[in-house]
Amino acid sequence: MSDSPANDDPPAPSLPLKVDSPIFWAEELIDHVELRKFYTERGIRCFACCAAEAETFEQGSKVHSSGPHGSFDPAKLVEELNALAAKHPFKPETAYNPGLLARLMEFLFPRA
């Protein structure tokens, strides 16, 4: 029997992001204003998505490969997100944490 406690905690969000990183890590590591702008410009709707908490970038790209929100290249996206993180690291003062209703409204009626 070991004297040290078992560490079942998931890994903490860290850079560089990889295709097998959880999508929500981007929200933990990148300024929310810039990240939302980045996603909007590319038609990506991962910000504040409940599935982003469980999916990796690679899984997300497969799920959306034939869906209404379009597909994306996870390797290219991660490369661009890492560059964005270098320029615009997370800032608590710009954090946007929408509630469930706001998430639903943004999903149903995305900003142009």
N, CA, C and O atoms as a MOPAC input file, in Angstrom:
PM7 MOZYME 1SCF
protein

 N      0.83800 1    -1.17300 1     0.00000 1
 C      0.00000 1     0.00000 1     0.00000 1
 C      0.88500 1     1.23900 1     0.00000 1
 O      1.86100 1     1.31500 1     0.74700 1
 N      0.54700 1     2.18700 1    -0.82200 1
 C      1.34500 1     3.39900 1    -0.96100 1
 C      0.89200 1     4.44700 1     0.04200 1
 O     -0.28900 1     4.53200 1     0.37800 1
 N      1.85400 1     5.25500 1     0.52200 1
 C      1.53200 1     6.33700 1     1.44200 1
 C      0.99700 1     7.56200 1     0.71500 1
 O      0.37800 1     8.42500 1     1.33800 1
 N      1.22500 1     7.65400 1    -0.59500 1
 C      0.76700 1     8.83000 1    -1.33600 1
 C     -0.64500 1     8.59300 1    -1.85700 1
 O     -0.98700 1     7.47800 1    -2.25300 1
 N     -1.47700 1     9.66000 1    -1.85700 1
 C     -2.85000 1     9.50300 1    -2.35400 1
 C     -2.85800 1     9.30500 1    -3.86500 1
 O     -1.97000 1     9.77800 1    -4.57400 1
 N     -3.87800 1     8.59700 1    -4.34100 1
 C     -4.02600 1     8.39400 1    -5.78900 1
 C     -4.37200 1     9.72400 1    -6.43500 1
 O     -5.15500 1    10.50500 1    -5.89200 1
 N     -3.79000 1     9.97500 1    -7.58500 1
 C     -4.05400 1    11.22500 1    -8.28700 1
 C     -4.92300 1    10.92400 1    -9.49600 1
 O     -4.42600 1    10.57500 1   -10.56600 1
 N     -6.23600 1    11.06700 1    -9.30600 1
 C     -7.18200 1    10.82100 1   -10.37900 1
 C     -7.63200 1    12.11600 1   -11.03600 1
 O     -8.53800 1    12.11100 1   -11.87000 1
 N     -7.00300 1    13.22300 1   -10.66500 1
 C     -7.38000 1    14.51000 1   -11.23700 1
 C     -6.96800 1    14.56000 1   -12.70100 1
 O     -5.90000 1    14.06900 1   -13.06800 1
 N     -7.82600 1    15.16200 1   -13.54700 1
 C     -7.45200 1    15.31000 1   -14.95600 1
 C     -6.29900 1    16.29600 1   -15.08200 1
 O     -6.08900 1    17.11600 1   -14.18900 1
 N     -5.55700 1    16.22600 1   -16.17100 1
 C     -4.45200 1    17.16100 1   -16.33800 1
 C     -4.95800 1    18.59900 1   -16.43500 1
 O     -6.05900 1    18.85000 1   -16.92500 1
 N     -4.15100 1    19.52300 1   -15.96700 1
 C     -4.50500 1    20.94300 1   -16.03500 1
 C     -4.29600 1    21.45000 1   -17.45700 1
 O     -3.38900 1    20.98900 1   -18.15000 1
 N     -5.12900 1    22.39700 1   -17.90000 1
 C     -4.94400 1    22.97100 1   -19.23700 1
 C     -3.54300 1    23.56600 1   -19.38200 1
 O     -3.05300 1    24.26000 1   -18.49100 1
 N     -2.91500 1    23.28400 1   -20.51200 1
 C     -1.56800 1    23.79100 1   -20.74200 1
 C     -1.30800 1    23.96100 1   -22.23100 1
 O     -1.95300 1    23.34100 1   -23.07800 1
 N     -0.35300 1    24.81000 1   -22.51300 1
 C      0.09500 1    25.02700 1   -23.88700 1
 C      1.35000 1    24.22500 1   -24.11600 1
 O      2.08100 1    23.95500 1   -23.16400 1
 N      1.62300 1    23.84100 1   -25.32700 1
 C      0.81300 1    24.07600 1   -26.50900 1
 C     -0.38100 1    23.13200 1   -26.54800 1
 O     -0.32000 1    21.99800 1   -26.07400 1
 N     -1.47000 1    23.63600 1   -27.12800 1
 C     -2.62800 1    22.78100 1   -27.37200 1
 C     -2.24800 1    21.74400 1   -28.41200 1
 O     -1.40900 1    21.99900 1   -29.27600 1
 N     -2.86400 1    20.57700 1   -28.32900 1
 C     -2.63700 1    19.49700 1   -29.29000 1
 C     -3.98600 1    19.01800 1   -29.79700 1
 O     -5.01600 1    19.36600 1   -29.22000 1
 N     -4.00600 1    18.23700 1   -30.85000 1
 C     -5.27600 1    17.76200 1   -31.39600 1
 C     -6.02600 1    16.89900 1   -30.39100 1
 O     -7.25000 1    16.78600 1   -30.46800 1
 N     -5.30600 1    16.28400 1   -29.44600 1
 C     -5.98300 1    15.47100 1   -28.44200 1
 C     -6.23000 1    16.21800 1   -27.13400 1
 O     -6.57600 1    15.60200 1   -26.12600 1
 N     -6.05400 1    17.54700 1   -27.14300 1
 C     -6.39500 1    18.37700 1   -25.98000 1
 C     -7.90100 1    18.61400 1   -25.97000 1
 O     -8.51500 1    18.72500 1   -27.03100 1
 N     -8.50300 1    18.69200 1   -24.78300 1
 C     -9.91900 1    19.04400 1   -24.72600 1
 C    -10.15300 1    20.43900 1   -25.32700 1
 O     -9.35600 1    21.35300 1   -25.11300 1
 N    -11.22900 1    20.59100 1   -26.06500 1
 C    -11.52100 1    21.85800 1   -26.72900 1
 C    -11.63200 1    23.00000 1   -25.72500 1
 O    -11.17400 1    24.10900 1   -26.00300 1
 N    -12.23100 1    22.74900 1   -24.56400 1
 C    -12.44300 1    23.82500 1   -23.60500 1
 C    -11.14100 1    24.41000 1   -23.06700 1
 O    -11.15100 1    25.50400 1   -22.50300 1
 N    -10.02500 1    23.70700 1   -23.22900 1
 C     -8.75200 1    24.26500 1   -22.76600 1
 C     -8.46800 1    25.60800 1   -23.41700 1
 O     -7.83900 1    26.47100 1   -22.80400 1
 N     -8.92000 1    25.79700 1   -24.64600 1
 C     -8.70300 1    27.08600 1   -25.31400 1
 C     -9.32500 1    28.20400 1   -24.49100 1
 O     -8.75900 1    29.29400 1   -24.40200 1
 N    -10.48400 1    27.95000 1   -23.88800 1
 C    -11.15000 1    28.96200 1   -23.06800 1
 C    -10.41200 1    29.21800 1   -21.76600 1
 O    -10.55400 1    30.28600 1   -21.17000 1
 N     -9.63800 1    28.26200 1   -21.32700 1
 C     -8.86600 1    28.41500 1   -20.09600 1
 C     -7.52900 1    29.12600 1   -20.34500 1
 O     -6.90900 1    29.63100 1   -19.41000 1
 N     -7.09200 1    29.16200 1   -21.59900 1
 C     -5.74200 1    29.64800 1   -21.90400 1
 C     -5.69200 1    30.87900 1   -22.79800 1
 O     -4.64300 1    31.51200 1   -22.91500 1
 N     -6.81800 1    31.22900 1   -23.43500 1
 C     -6.82100 1    32.32600 1   -24.40800 1
 C     -7.85300 1    33.36800 1   -23.99900 1
 O     -8.93300 1    33.02900 1   -23.51400 1
 N     -7.51500 1    34.63900 1   -24.19900 1
 C     -8.42000 1    35.74500 1   -23.91500 1
 C     -9.76200 1    35.49000 1   -24.59100 1
 O     -9.80700 1    35.21300 1   -25.78900 1
 N    -10.84100 1    35.58000 1   -23.84500 1
 C    -12.15900 1    35.24500 1   -24.37000 1
 C    -12.61700 1    36.15700 1   -25.49900 1
 O    -13.26200 1    35.68900 1   -26.43800 1
 N    -12.30500 1    37.43000 1   -25.43000 1
 C    -12.69300 1    38.35100 1   -26.50700 1
 C    -12.04400 1    37.91100 1   -27.81800 1
 O    -12.71600 1    37.81000 1   -28.84400 1
 N    -10.76300 1    37.65600 1   -27.78100 1
 C    -10.02500 1    37.24900 1   -28.98800 1
 C    -10.43000 1    35.85800 1   -29.45500 1
 O    -10.53600 1    35.61900 1   -30.65800 1
 N    -10.65900 1    34.93900 1   -28.52200 1
 C    -11.04300 1    33.57300 1   -28.89100 1
 C    -12.41600 1    33.56200 1   -29.56100 1
 O    -12.61100 1    32.88200 1   -30.56900 1
 N    -13.35500 1    34.30400 1   -29.01200 1
 C    -14.69300 1    34.36300 1   -29.61700 1
 C    -14.61700 1    34.98000 1   -31.01400 1
 O    -15.28400 1    34.51200 1   -31.93700 1
 N    -13.82000 1    36.01200 1   -31.16900 1
 C    -13.64600 1    36.64200 1   -32.48400 1
 C    -13.02700 1    35.63700 1   -33.45800 1
 O    -13.47400 1    35.52700 1   -34.60000 1
 N    -12.01600 1    34.91500 1   -33.01900 1
 C    -11.33500 1    33.89800 1   -33.81800 1
 C    -12.32400 1    32.83400 1   -34.29800 1
 O    -12.38000 1    32.51700 1   -35.48700 1
 N    -13.10100 1    32.29000 1   -33.36200 1
 C    -14.07600 1    31.25800 1   -33.71500 1
 C    -15.13500 1    31.80700 1   -34.67300 1
 O    -15.48000 1    31.15400 1   -35.65800 1
 N    -15.64100 1    32.98900 1   -34.39100 1
 C    -16.68500 1    33.59100 1   -35.23000 1
 C    -16.19500 1    33.77900 1   -36.66000 1
 O    -16.92000 1    33.46800 1   -37.60500 1
 N    -14.97900 1    34.28300 1   -36.83300 1
 C    -14.41400 1    34.49900 1   -38.17100 1
 C    -14.31100 1    33.20200 1   -38.95600 1
 O    -14.35400 1    33.22800 1   -40.18600 1
 N    -14.17600 1    32.07400 1   -38.28100 1
 C    -14.00600 1    30.78000 1   -38.94200 1
 C    -15.28900 1    29.94800 1   -38.95400 1
 O    -15.30300 1    28.83000 1   -39.46900 1
 N    -16.35300 1    30.48900 1   -38.39300 1
 C    -17.60700 1    29.75200 1   -38.35000 1
 C    -17.57800 1    28.56600 1   -37.40300 1
 O    -18.34100 1    27.61400 1   -37.56500 1
 N    -16.70100 1    28.62500 1   -36.41900 1
 C    -16.56800 1    27.54400 1   -35.43500 1
 C    -17.37200 1    27.94100 1   -34.20900 1
 O    -17.26400 1    29.06600 1   -33.72000 1
 N    -18.18700 1    27.00000 1   -33.71000 1
 C    -19.09100 1    27.33300 1   -32.62000 1
 C    -18.75100 1    26.54600 1   -31.35300 1
 O    -19.64500 1    26.07700 1   -30.65000 1
 N    -17.47300 1    26.40700 1   -31.07000 1
 C    -17.04100 1    25.64000 1   -29.90200 1
 C    -17.10600 1    26.43500 1   -28.60100 1
 O    -17.20300 1    25.83900 1   -27.52800 1
 N    -17.05400 1    27.75700 1   -28.66900 1
 C    -16.98800 1    28.54700 1   -27.44500 1
 C    -18.22300 1    28.29900 1   -26.58800 1
 O    -19.35400 1    28.44400 1   -27.05300 1
 N    -17.99600 1    27.92800 1   -25.34300 1
 C    -19.04400 1    27.69000 1   -24.34900 1
 C    -19.96800 1    26.53100 1   -24.71100 1
 O    -21.04700 1    26.40100 1   -24.13300 1
 N    -19.56700 1    25.70100 1   -25.64500 1
 C    -20.36200 1    24.53400 1   -26.00900 1
 C    -20.16400 1    23.45600 1   -24.94000 1
 O    -19.03900 1    23.17600 1   -24.52500 1
 N    -21.26400 1    22.86500 1   -24.50600 1
 C    -21.17100 1    21.81800 1   -23.47900 1
 C    -20.33600 1    20.63200 1   -23.94700 1
 O    -19.62000 1    20.02600 1   -23.15000 1
 N    -20.42200 1    20.29800 1   -25.23200 1
 C    -19.64000 1    19.17300 1   -25.75900 1
 C    -18.14500 1    19.47600 1   -25.74100 1
 O    -17.32800 1    18.56000 1   -25.65800 1
 N    -17.78300 1    20.75700 1   -25.81900 1
 C    -16.36300 1    21.13300 1   -25.81700 1
 C    -15.67900 1    20.76800 1   -24.50900 1
 O    -14.45200 1    20.69700 1   -24.43800 1
 N    -16.47100 1    20.53900 1   -23.48300 1
 C    -15.90300 1    20.14600 1   -22.20000 1
 C    -15.46600 1    18.68900 1   -22.20100 1
 O    -14.65300 1    18.28100 1   -21.37200 1
 N    -16.00500 1    17.90000 1   -23.13400 1
 C    -15.69200 1    16.47100 1   -23.16900 1
 C    -14.93300 1    16.04700 1   -24.42200 1
 O    -14.27300 1    15.00800 1   -24.42200 1
 N    -15.01900 1    16.84000 1   -25.49100 1
 C    -14.39600 1    16.46300 1   -26.76200 1
 C    -13.01700 1    17.08000 1   -26.92900 1
 O    -12.72600 1    18.16300 1   -26.42200 1
 N    -12.17700 1    16.35000 1   -27.65800 1
 C    -10.89300 1    16.89500 1   -28.07100 1
 C    -11.10000 1    17.59400 1   -29.41800 1
 O    -12.15700 1    17.46400 1   -30.03600 1
 N    -10.09300 1    18.33000 1   -29.86100 1
 C    -10.19700 1    18.98700 1   -31.16900 1
 C    -10.37400 1    17.94500 1   -32.27100 1
 O    -11.14000 1    18.15200 1   -33.21200 1
 N     -9.67200 1    16.84400 1   -32.15100 1
 C     -9.78700 1    15.78800 1   -33.16300 1
 C    -11.18900 1    15.17700 1   -33.17400 1
 O    -11.76500 1    14.96500 1   -34.24100 1
 N    -11.73400 1    14.89600 1   -31.99800 1
 C    -13.08200 1    14.34900 1   -31.92800 1
 C    -14.10900 1    15.34300 1   -32.46400 1
 O    -15.02800 1    14.95900 1   -33.18700 1
 N    -13.95500 1    16.60200 1   -32.11400 1
 C    -14.87500 1    17.63400 1   -32.58800 1
 C    -14.87300 1    17.74900 1   -34.09500 1
 O    -15.92100 1    17.94500 1   -34.71000 1
 N    -13.69000 1    17.62800 1   -34.69800 1
 C    -13.61700 1    17.72500 1   -36.15800 1
 C    -14.33900 1    16.55700 1   -36.82100 1
 O    -14.93900 1    16.72500 1   -37.88300 1
 N    -14.29100 1    15.37700 1   -36.20900 1
 C    -14.98400 1    14.21500 1   -36.76000 1
 C    -16.49700 1    14.34800 1   -36.58300 1
 O    -17.26200 1    14.01700 1   -37.49000 1
 N    -16.92100 1    14.82600 1   -35.43100 1
 C    -18.34900 1    14.98300 1   -35.16500 1
 C    -18.97000 1    15.95600 1   -36.15400 1
 O    -20.08800 1    15.74000 1   -36.62200 1
 N    -18.25800 1    17.02000 1   -36.47200 1
 C    -18.81100 1    18.06700 1   -37.34100 1
 C    -18.44200 1    17.90900 1   -38.81200 1
 O    -18.71500 1    18.80000 1   -39.61500 1
 N    -17.83100 1    16.79700 1   -39.17100 1
 C    -17.38500 1    16.63400 1   -40.55700 1
 C    -18.52700 1    16.68500 1   -41.56500 1
 O    -18.32400 1    17.09800 1   -42.70700 1
 N    -19.71300 1    16.27500 1   -41.16400 1
 C    -20.84000 1    16.31800 1   -42.10000 1
 C    -22.05200 1    17.02800 1   -41.50400 1
 O    -23.15800 1    16.92900 1   -42.03700 1
 N    -21.84600 1    17.73700 1   -40.40800 1
 C    -22.96000 1    18.40400 1   -39.74500 1
 C    -23.21700 1    19.79800 1   -40.27100 1
 O    -22.51000 1    20.27600 1   -41.15800 1
 N    -24.22500 1    20.44800 1   -39.72700 1
 C    -24.61600 1    21.77800 1   -40.19900 1
 C    -23.60700 1    22.87500 1   -39.86900 1
 O    -23.65600 1    23.95300 1   -40.46200 1
 N    -22.69800 1    22.61800 1   -38.93400 1
 C    -21.73700 1    23.64500 1   -38.54100 1
 C    -20.41500 1    23.53400 1   -39.29000 1
 O    -19.50700 1    24.33200 1   -39.06100 1
 N    -20.30000 1    22.57100 1   -40.16700 1
 C    -19.10500 1    22.43000 1   -40.98500 1
 C    -17.96400 1    21.75200 1   -40.24800 1
 O    -17.99700 1    21.59000 1   -39.02800 1
 N    -16.97300 1    21.36600 1   -41.00000 1
 C    -15.81800 1    20.66900 1   -40.43300 1
 C    -14.64900 1    21.62500 1   -40.30300 1
 O    -14.68600 1    22.75700 1   -40.78500 1
 N    -13.61200 1    21.14300 1   -39.64000 1
 C    -12.37400 1    21.90300 1   -39.53400 1
 C    -11.21100 1    20.92800 1   -39.44800 1
 O    -11.37300 1    19.77500 1   -39.05000 1
 N    -10.04600 1    21.41000 1   -39.82600 1
 C     -8.81600 1    20.61800 1   -39.73800 1
 C     -8.27000 1    20.82000 1   -38.33000 1
 O     -7.82200 1    21.92000 1   -38.00500 1
 N     -8.29500 1    19.78400 1   -37.48000 1
 C     -7.88500 1    19.97600 1   -36.09400 1
 C     -6.42400 1    20.40000 1   -35.94400 1
 O     -6.11600 1    21.21000 1   -35.07000 1
 N     -5.52700 1    19.88100 1   -36.76400 1
 C     -4.11400 1    20.25100 1   -36.66200 1
 C     -3.91000 1    21.72400 1   -37.00600 1
 O     -3.17000 1    22.43200 1   -36.32300 1
 N     -4.56700 1    22.17600 1   -38.06300 1
 C     -4.45600 1    23.58300 1   -38.44900 1
 C     -5.08100 1    24.48700 1   -37.39600 1
 O     -4.51700 1    25.52300 1   -37.04400 1
 N     -6.25100 1    24.09000 1   -36.89300 1
 C     -6.92200 1    24.88800 1   -35.87600 1
 C     -6.06200 1    25.01700 1   -34.62900 1
 O     -5.91700 1    26.11400 1   -34.09000 1
 N     -5.49400 1    23.92300 1   -34.16900 1
 C     -4.65900 1    23.93700 1   -32.97300 1
 C     -3.42100 1    24.81100 1   -33.19000 1
 O     -3.01300 1    25.54100 1   -32.28700 1
 N     -2.83100 1    24.74000 1   -34.36900 1
 C     -1.67700 1    25.58100 1   -34.68200 1
 C     -2.06700 1    27.06400 1   -34.57900 1
 O     -1.34000 1    27.86400 1   -33.99000 1
 N     -3.20800 1    27.41600 1   -35.15100 1
 C     -3.67000 1    28.80800 1   -35.10600 1
 C     -4.03200 1    29.23000 1   -33.68300 1
 O     -3.76100 1    30.36300 1   -33.28500 1
 N     -4.64000 1    28.32500 1   -32.91600 1
 C     -4.98800 1    28.64300 1   -31.53600 1
 C     -3.74000 1    28.85000 1   -30.67700 1
 O     -3.72800 1    29.72600 1   -29.81200 1
 N     -2.70000 1    28.06300 1   -30.90300 1
 C     -1.45700 1    28.25300 1   -30.15200 1
 C     -0.83500 1    29.61000 1   -30.46000 1
 O     -0.29800 1    30.26400 1   -29.56600 1
 N     -0.90400 1    30.03800 1   -31.72000 1
 C     -0.40400 1    31.37000 1   -32.08400 1
 C     -1.25200 1    32.45300 1   -31.41400 1
 O     -0.72200 1    33.45400 1   -30.93300 1
 N     -2.56600 1    32.24700 1   -31.38800 1
 C     -3.46300 1    33.20400 1   -30.73700 1
 C     -3.17100 1    33.28000 1   -29.24100 1
 O     -3.15900 1    34.36900 1   -28.66600 1
 N     -2.93900 1    32.14200 1   -28.61500 1
 C     -2.62700 1    32.09800 1   -27.17800 1
 C     -1.34000 1    32.84800 1   -26.86200 1
 O     -1.22900 1    33.49000 1   -25.81800 1
 N     -0.37000 1    32.76500 1   -27.76400 1
 C      0.89100 1    33.47900 1   -27.54500 1
 C      0.68100 1    34.99700 1   -27.57400 1
 O      1.33500 1    35.73600 1   -26.83800 1
 N     -0.23500 1    35.45100 1   -28.43100 1
 C     -0.51400 1    36.88400 1   -28.55400 1
 C     -1.52400 1    37.38500 1   -27.52700 1
 O     -1.44000 1    38.52100 1   -27.06100 1
 N     -2.48100 1    36.52300 1   -27.18100 1
 C     -3.58900 1    36.93900 1   -26.32800 1
 C     -3.86200 1    35.90200 1   -25.23900 1
 O     -4.84900 1    35.17100 1   -25.31300 1
 N     -2.98900 1    35.83400 1   -24.22600 1
 C     -3.23200 1    34.87100 1   -23.14700 1
 C     -4.50500 1    35.21900 1   -22.36900 1
 O     -4.99400 1    36.34800 1   -22.42300 1
 N     -5.02000 1    34.24700 1   -21.66000 1
 C     -6.23600 1    34.42500 1   -20.87200 1
 C     -6.09700 1    35.59500 1   -19.91100 1
 O     -5.06700 1    35.76800 1   -19.25900 1
 N     -7.16100 1    36.39800 1   -19.83800 1
 C     -7.23300 1    37.51100 1   -18.88800 1
 C     -8.54900 1    37.39200 1   -18.12400 1
 O     -9.61700 1    37.42900 1   -18.73500 1
 N     -8.49200 1    37.25100 1   -16.82000 1
 C     -9.72900 1    37.10800 1   -16.04600 1
 C    -10.72500 1    38.24800 1   -16.27600 1
 O    -11.93500 1    38.02800 1   -16.22600 1
 N    -10.23800 1    39.43800 1   -16.52200 1
 C    -11.14500 1    40.58400 1   -16.68000 1
 C    -11.97000 1    40.53200 1   -17.96700 1
 O    -12.95600 1    41.26100 1   -18.08200 1
 N    -11.60400 1    39.70700 1   -18.92400 1
 C    -12.39700 1    39.59300 1   -20.15200 1
 C    -13.14700 1    38.26500 1   -20.22800 1
 O    -13.76800 1    37.95500 1   -21.24600 1
 N    -13.08800 1    37.48600 1   -19.15400 1
 C    -13.73000 1    36.16900 1   -19.15800 1
 C    -15.23300 1    36.30300 1   -19.34100 1
 O    -15.87900 1    37.15200 1   -18.72600 1
 N    -15.77200 1    35.45400 1   -20.19100 1
 C    -17.20400 1    35.40300 1   -20.45800 1
 C    -17.67100 1    33.99700 1   -20.15100 1
 O    -17.27200 1    33.04300 1   -20.81800 1
 N    -18.50600 1    33.87000 1   -19.15500 1
 C    -19.00700 1    32.56300 1   -18.74700 1
 C    -20.52900 1    32.57800 1   -18.81700 1
 O    -21.20400 1    32.85300 1   -17.82400 1
 N    -21.06100 1    32.27900 1   -19.99600 1
 C    -22.51100 1    32.34700 1   -20.17000 1
 C    -23.24900 1    31.24700 1   -19.42000 1
 O    -22.72500 1    30.15300 1   -19.21000 1
 N    -24.44600 1    31.55400 1   -19.03200 1
 C    -25.30800 1    30.55500 1   -18.41800 1
 C    -25.89700 1    29.66000 1   -19.48900 1
 O    -25.62900 1    29.83800 1   -20.67700 1
 N    -26.69100 1    28.70600 1   -19.06900 1
 C    -27.27300 1    27.72900 1   -19.99300 1
 C    -28.14800 1    28.40000 1   -21.04700 1
 O    -28.06800 1    28.05300 1   -22.22500 1
 N    -28.98000 1    29.35200 1   -20.64200 1
 C    -29.85500 1    30.02000 1   -21.60200 1
 C    -29.04100 1    30.78800 1   -22.63900 1
 O    -29.35100 1    30.74300 1   -23.82900 1
 N    -28.01000 1    31.48800 1   -22.19800 1
 C    -27.16300 1    32.22300 1   -23.13800 1
 C    -26.46100 1    31.26500 1   -24.09400 1
 O    -26.32800 1    31.56700 1   -25.28000 1
 N    -26.01600 1    30.13100 1   -23.60200 1
 C    -25.37600 1    29.12900 1   -24.46300 1
 C    -26.34200 1    28.64200 1   -25.53100 1
 O    -25.98400 1    28.51700 1   -26.70200 1
 N    -27.56300 1    28.37100 1   -25.11100 1
 C    -28.57600 1    27.89400 1   -26.04400 1
 C    -28.89300 1    28.95100 1   -27.09600 1
 O    -28.98800 1    28.63100 1   -28.28000 1
 N    -29.05500 1    30.18700 1   -26.68700 1
 C    -29.35600 1    31.27500 1   -27.62700 1
 C    -28.21300 1    31.47100 1   -28.62100 1
 O    -28.45400 1    31.66800 1   -29.81200 1
 N    -26.97900 1    31.41800 1   -28.14400 1
 C    -25.83400 1    31.57400 1   -29.04800 1
 C    -25.73600 1    30.40300 1   -30.00900 1
 O    -25.31600 1    30.57100 1   -31.15400 1
 N    -26.11800 1    29.22200 1   -29.55300 1
 C    -26.08500 1    28.05800 1   -30.43200 1
 C    -27.15400 1    28.18100 1   -31.51100 1
 O    -26.88500 1    27.94500 1   -32.68900 1
 N    -28.35700 1    28.54900 1   -31.10800 1
 C    -29.46500 1    28.65900 1   -32.05700 1
 C    -29.37100 1    29.87900 1   -32.96700 1
 O    -29.76100 1    29.82400 1   -34.13400 1
 N    -28.85600 1    30.96800 1   -32.43200 1
 C    -28.80300 1    32.22200 1   -33.17400 1
 C    -27.39600 1    32.80500 1   -33.10100 1
 O    -27.18500 1    33.81000 1   -32.42200 1
 N    -26.42500 1    32.19400 1   -33.78900 1
 C    -25.03900 1    32.67600 1   -33.71000 1
 C    -24.90600 1    34.07800 1   -34.28800 1
 O    -25.63700 1    34.47900 1   -35.19300 1
 N    -23.95900 1    34.79400 1   -33.73800 1
 C    -23.66300 1    36.12200 1   -34.28000 1
 C    -22.99700 1    35.97600 1   -35.62600 1
 O    -22.25100 1    35.02600 1   -35.86200 1
 N    -23.26300 1    36.90600 1   -36.49400 1
 C    -22.68900 1    36.84300 1   -37.84500 1
 C    -21.20100 1    37.02100 1   -37.84900 1
 O    -20.57800 1    36.99100 1   -38.91100 1

